[in-house]
Amino acid sequence: MTDPAPNRPTTLAQVAAGLGATSLFFGLFGCCCGVLPLIGVPVGIVAVVLGLLEHAKVRRGEVTSASGMWALIGVGTGALGALGGLIFLGIMGLGVVSEGGVIDKFKEGFGSP
């Protein structure tokens, strides 16, 4: 049986690319809102995993090369989004634990022993 649309990407490849774009948005562009990078990191990891799974199918010849392109877009954007989210969360963490940071301000408010 032949594929009715040989140049169309598979649904899994499109999902990987969509999740990658979502992760990129939440991980990198969500820096102005504190909780958004928390969403970007796991979504990015899922996008990378799905993209790699779909790209493996392309290499085995199970799906078209159009799916491979979409899968690689998902891998790239998912990795960028997850990495950006992790970097931003690290920067936020440094601000919380650094001297004069949020923890010190909290202790000053309640009087540390």
N, C-alpha and C positions, 0 to 999 in steps of 0.2 A: 504494500500500500504506500502510495507517495504522499508526501507532506503537501497539503493544499496551499499553503503559503510558505514557500521555502525561504523567503527573506525576512519573515517576521520573527522577532525574538519570542522566546517562550515566556510564559507568565512568571516563572521563577526568576528569570533574568530581569524582567521588568520590576518585580517586587524588590530584588536586590538593589537595583538602581534607585528606586523610590525611597527605600529605607536609607540608602547612602545619602541621598539628598536631604532627607529629614534629619539624619544625624549631623550632617554638615551644618544645617541651619541651627539645630539645638546646641551643638558642641562649640561652634565657632561664633556664630552671630548671636547666640543667646547669652553672651558674656555680661550684658547689662542687667540680666535678671538672674539672681543667684541660683535658682533651682533648675534652670533649663539645661545646663551641662550634665546634670545628673540623668537626664533623659537621653541626651546625645550619646553618652558613652555606651550603654547597653544596646541602643538601637544601631550604633555604628558597628559594634561587634557582630550583631546578627546580620547586618548588611554584608560584612566581609565574609562571614561563613557561607551565607547563601550564594554570594558572588563566586567564591572559590569552588563551591559544589557545582554550580552551573558551568563554570569555565572548564572544570574537569570533564563534564559531559561533552563540551565542544571538542576538547582534545581527543576524546574517544570516538568522535564522529556521530554521537547520538543526536545532537541538535545542530542547528545552523550557526554559521559564523556571526550572524546578526545577534544571536543570543550571547555570544562571547563578548561582543562589544558592550552590550548592556551590562553583562556580568562584571566586566572590568571597570565600568563606570561605578557600579555599586561597591566594588572593592575599594577603589580609589577614594570616592567621596565618604564611604563609611569609615575608612582608616583615618582620613583627615578630620572628620567630625569627632571620632572617638579620641584621637590624639589631642585635638584642640580642647575638647571637654576635660580631658585629664590634666592638661597643662593649666587650664583655668582653675580647676578644682585644687590643684597644687598651690597655685598662687593664692587662692582664697584660704587654704589651710595654713599657709605661712603667715597670712595676716591675722589669723585667729590665734596662733600659738606664739607669735613673735613678741618680744618685749614691748610693752605698751600697746599690745593688741587687744582683741576683744576679751580674752580670758583675764588679762590683767585689769581691764576696766570693770569686769564683772566682779572680781575679787575686791577691788576698791570700793565698789558700791555696797557690798555686804560686809566688808571688814574682814580681812583674812587673819587667822590666829597667829 
